[in-house]
Amino acid sequence: MWKIGRFAGLKTLVVMAAAFGVVGLASVPAAAGGLWLYEVGTADIGLASAGYGARAQDAATVLTNPAGMTRLEGSHFTLGAQALYADLVFAPSDETSAGLGSIDGGNPIGWFPGGGAFYMYSVSPDLKVGAAIAGNFGLALEYADGWVGRYYVEEGTLIGVSVLPSIAFRANEQLSFGASLNAMYGKLKQRVAINIPGALEDPDGELGLEDDTWGWGFNFGAMYEFSPASRLGLTYNSQVELDLKSQPAFTGLPADLEARLRFLGLLDSTVGLEITVPQQVMLSGFHQVGKRYSLLWSVGWQQWSEFGRPDIALFQEAGDTLLTADLDYKDTWHYALGGQYRMSDPWLLNLGVAYDTGFQTEGEISPVMPMNSQWRFGVGVQNDVSEAFGWGLAAEYLYAGTLDVDNRSSVGVALGGRGDLVGSYENVGVFLFGSSLNWRF
């Protein structure tokens, strides 16, 4: 029979599942140091994000640096689409608790689509307005049924899609400013297995959390043009608060356990989860060298330490449980270097390499967030078919190396605990393919 002490553990599980289940997005972990994506189907894929806030060669600058709209004449529309494939399989070691089985979880990500749409309009030569919609934050994964880490996570999705009305103006011949309202739609879906020792058939129940909401922030950009061939771009993206709430959905529980959970008020409780999408700052440069070559670079900082401290609340009639979980995440730095080569009048070649520092401690990677420091290598081509239309293709490889997992439980699997999950994701790689269409009118 279940003891009351076990229910205190389940109460903790409900709260902490919210904290550790903060994962997922419309564009998966080809992310920055954490879950922030530079890739939305545009030419930035081929440059590995080099010159991200200074390139300003198409309408995607509405997202990357709204101040860059002042460089473009007339109206522009850019449509980007991408497909991502992640090679990410967990290999358990001999230190993983035997009671967890041996299923490795398969590839929890596989193929995933993404992209964005961007438009800008010239009110006057010095005043521009624009709008964009893009999913550039989060992670989405789903492990195989019965995998060894099911008591830590089965499925996690946190979708962050931004709608960005924007404006830019030129202060003088060299200096421009831009700003965007960031209306972010966030959606959370989380499933984790519950260990039910002594069950005659299926030993696992399940806890699910699901909700969606809107959060609000802003982006600011500035651009300084030393000459038509050389410019700097500075961007700031504010943090966005996503205030999610969900009633825990329990399934597969024995009747006596369900009755006791109802008595404790857990079945009718509400979990509140406040997620902070991190703020970031980036400085970028574009420098044309001669008629055919251009050098691009970027340096950025993102505050993932704040994302790693979500506020959790368990609302019940008997009283509320409030806490701030500390996942011990670190702020990250981003460095990118790339180049463009004008092969002929219509053809432009893009190349880039980038590195993002890790947000988790090496050797302690969470199966909820299987990503850390990473290298990017990009290549792409663009073709200007006419003054009114152009297209581009790009590919990028992201290499994250081997990610070691070492999660220990103070309670064994036979007693209802999560068990020890020890192993690694070896040679993690992500392939990303993008295509873009650009109209000028």
N, C-alpha and C positions, 0 to 999 in steps of 0.2 A: 504493500500500500504506500501511497505518497504521503510524505510528511509535510507539515506546514513549512518547514525550512526550505523545501524544494520550491514552494510558491514564491518565497522571497527571491529565490534565484530566477524564477520566471519573470518576476516583476523587473528585476535588473536586466534580463534579456530583452524585454519589450523596450526599455529605455535605451540600452546600448545598441540594439539592432538598428535603431534610428541613427545613432551616431556613426557606427561602422558601416551602415548601409547607404551612406551618402555617396552614390556613384552613378555614373551613366551619362550619356548624351547622344545627341543626334549625330555626332561625328567621331566618336570613340577616341582611343588614346593616342592618336598621332598628335598628342598634345604638347604643350610646352613643358616646363618642369613639372607641372601638375596636370590640369585638365583643360588648359586654354589652348585653342587651336589657332594656328596662323593660316591653315589651309581651308579655303572655301571655294575651290574650283578655279581660281584665277591664276594669272601668270606668276604669282608669288610662290606657287608650288615649285616651279622650275628654278627659282632663285633661293630656295630653302629659307625664305622670308628676308633675305638680305635687301636692305633699302626699303623695308616695309613701310615706313612712314615718310619717305622722301621720294619714292619713285613717281607717283602721281601721273601715270601715263594712261589711265582709263578710269571709268566711273567707280571702280572698286576703292578708290581713294576716299569715298564717303565713309567707308569702314576703317581703313588703315590710318588716314589722317584727313579729316574734313577740310583743313586749310588748303590741301592740295587741289581742291576744286577750282581755285583761282587761276591755276595754270592751264585749265582746259577752256577752249572756246566753244560756244554753241551749247547743244545738249548732247549728252552721252548716256548710253545704256549698256551695261555689261551683265551677262548671264553666265554663271559658272556652275559646272556640275562635276562631281568627282565620285570615284569608287575607291574604297579602302579595304585592304585585306590584311589582317593581323595574324601572324604566326606566333601563337601564345599557348603553350601546353605545360601544365604543371607536372613535375616528376617527383612523387613522394619518396623520401629516403627511409632507411630502416628505423629512424627515430620516430616516425609517425606512428601514433597509437594503432595497434593491430585491430582494435575494435572498430576503427573507421573504415575498414575494408581496403581495397587496392585500386578503385576506379580513379583515374587521373583527372577526370573532369572534361576531357576533350579540349577543343579550341573554343573558349567562351565568347569569342568575338567574331572571327571569320570575316565575311564580306559585310560592308556597310556603306550606304550612299550618303552624300552630303552635297553642299553647294551654297549658292547665294545669288541674290539679284540686287543690282545697284543702278540708281538713276540720278543724274544731276542736270540742272537747268540754269542757264545764264540769264539772270535778271538784267544785268549790265556787265560790262567788262570787269568791274571790281566787286560785284555782288553775285553770289551763287547760292542756290538752294539744292538740296538733294534728299534722297531717302534710300534706305537699304534694308534688307531682311537677310539674316544669316544665322546659322547655328554654329557658334565657335566656342562653346564651352561644354565640357562634360565627358562622360564615359558611359558605355552600355555593354553589359556582359551577361551571359547566362551559361552556367556550367551544366554538365551532363547530370542526369538524375543519379542520386546515390554516391556522388563523388566524395573523396576523403575530406574535403573541406566544407561539407554541406552545413555544418553547425556554425560556420563563420559567415558563409554567403552561398546562396543558390543562384539568385538573379539580382542584378542591380542596374537601375537606369535613372539617370538624372539628366533630363533634357533641358538645355538652355538655349533658346532661340531669341535673338534680339531684333527689334524693329527700331530703326534709327532715322528719324527726321533730322535734317542737318542744315546748317547755314555757314557760309564763309564770306569773308570780305578782305580786300586788299587794302592795307593801311598806307603803304607807299610802294615804290617800285620793287623793293626788296622783301618787305615783310607782309605776311598774310596770317590771318587767324581764322579758326573754324571751331564749331561746337556741334554736338549731337545730343539729343535726348535718347537715353538707352532704356527702352521699354522691353524688359526681358520676361518671356514666358518660361516658367520652370515647371517640369513635371517629374515627380519621383515615383518609382516603383521598386519595391524591395521585397525579396523573399528569403527566408532563412529557415532551415530545418530545426526542429525541436527534438532533442533526444528523450525518448520515453523508454527507459529500461524496464525489462520484464514484460513488454508487450508480446503477445503470442504470435502476431502476424507482422505487420509493418511496424518497426520500432520507432518510426519517426512521425512526428506531427509537423506542422508548418505554421509560421507566422508571416503574414504579409502586411505591408504598409503601402498606401498609394494615395497621391494627392497631386494637384496642380495649382499654380498661383502665378501672379505677376509681381515682378520687382522693378525698381526704378533706380536709374543712375544717370551719369552723363559722361561724355567723352569730350576732351578738349585737345585742339591741335594748333601748332604754330609752324610756319615754314619761312625760312630765310634764304633768299636766292642771291648768292654772291654774283652770279652771272647766269645767263641761260644754260650754261653747261655745268654749273655746280650749285648745290643747295643742301640745306640741312632741314630735317623735320623732327619736331619734338611732339610727342603725344602723351596724354594722360587719360587713363580710363578709371573712373571711380569704382568703388566697390558697389555691389548690388545685393540687397538683402532679400532672400527668398523665404517667406514665412509659410511653412508647410504644416498641415495638420491632417492626421489620419486616425481612424479607429482601427486598432489592431484586428486583423482577420485571422483567426485561428482555424485550422482544419486538421483532420486526422487525429483528434484527441480522444482518449478513452472517456466514457461517460462520467466516471467518478472524478477525473481530472477536470473536465469541462465544468462540472457542477461546482467544484472548489474554486476554480478561477472566477466563475460568476459570483460566488459568495465573497471573494476578495475584491470584486469590482473591476477586474482586469478586462472582462469581455465587453463591458460597456464604457471603458475608459477611452481617452483620446490622447494620442501622442502628438506633441508639438515639436517641430524641428525648424530652427532658424539657421539657414545656411548663408554664409557670406561669400559671394563670388569675389575673388580678390581684386584689389586695385593693382594697376601696373603703370609703369613709366617706360618709354622707349625713345632713344635718340637714334636717328637714321641719317645716312648720307648718300648722295648721288653725285658722281663726278665723271663727266665725259672726258675721255682722253683721246684727242684726235677725232677724226670723223666716224670711226667705226667702233671704238671701244669705250665702255663705261664701267666704272668701278662702283659697287654698292656695298653698304655695310649697315649693321644695326647692333645696338647694345641695349638690353632691357632688364628690368627688375619687376618681379611679381611677388605679392605678399601672400604666399601659401600658408604661412604660419597662422594667419587669421582664419582661413578656410578650415584649418585643422582644429579649430575650437568652436564647434557648433553648439548652440544653446538647445538643450533638450528639456522637454516638460512632459510629465505624465499627469493628465487631468482626471481626477476621480471625485466622486461625491464625498468620499471620506477624507479628501485632502489632496493637494497637488505635490508632486515630486519635481523639483527643479534642479538642474545641474548644467554645468558647462563641461563637455568632454574635451580632453586635451589629447589629441592624436600625435602630438610632438612633431608636426610638420615644420619644415624649414622654408624660408623665403628662397626664391630661385633667381638665377641670372641667366641671361640669354645673349649669345654672341653669334653673329652671322656675317659672312663675307661672300660676295658674289660678283658676277660680271655679265655684261651684255656685249655681244658681238654682232654688228650689222653685216651679215653675209652678202646681202644685196639690197636693193631698194625695198622689196616687199618682205624680206626674210630677216628675222632677228633671233639670235640664239641666246638662251639664258642658262647660266650655270650658278650653283650656289652650294655652300656648306654651312652648317650651323651646329651649335652645341648648347644644350640646356643643362644646368646643374640639377641635382636631385632634390626632391622635397621630402624623401623618407630616409631614415638611417639605413646604411648599407647592411645587409644581412637580416633586416627586420621588415621586409616588404609585406604589405597586407594583401591577401588574395582578393580583397575588395577593391584595391587600387594597384593592380599589377603593372606599374610603370614607375620609372625614376629618371635618372640622368639619361640623356640620349643624344645621339648624333643624327643629323639630317644631311642627305646628299640629294640635290635636285638638278634636273635638266629639263629644258623645254624649248619650244620654238613658237614664234608668232609670225603670222603672215598678214600683211596689210593688202587685202584684195583690191581695195579702192580707198578713196578719201572717206567714204561713208561706211565701210565695213571691213572688219578684220576678224581673224580667229586664231586660237592658240591651243597647243597641246603641251602637257607637262607630266612628268613623273618624278616621284620622290621615294627614297628609301630611308626609313628611320631605323636605327640600330640602337637597342637598349642593353645589349649584352646579356649576362646571366643575372637573374634576380633571385636572391636567396630568401626563403620564408622560414621563420622560426617562431611560431606561435605556440605557447605552452598554456595548459589548463591545469588549475589546482585541483580539479575534480576529474577523475577518470571516466572513460566512456561507459563502463559498466555501472557507474553510480549516477549517470545522468549528465555528466560533464561534456564539454566540447572536444576533449582530448587534445593531444599534441599534434599539431600540423607542422611538419618539417620537410623541406624539400626545396625545389628551385624551378623557376621558369628559365630554360636554357636557350641562349642565342635568340632572344626575343627580337623579332623584326616586323616592321609594318611597311607594306607597299601601298602607295597612293598614286592614282592616275586621275588627271584632271583635264577638262576641256573648257574653253571659254569662247564666247561670241561677243564682239564689241561693235556697237552701232554709234555713228557720229552723225548728227543732223542739226 
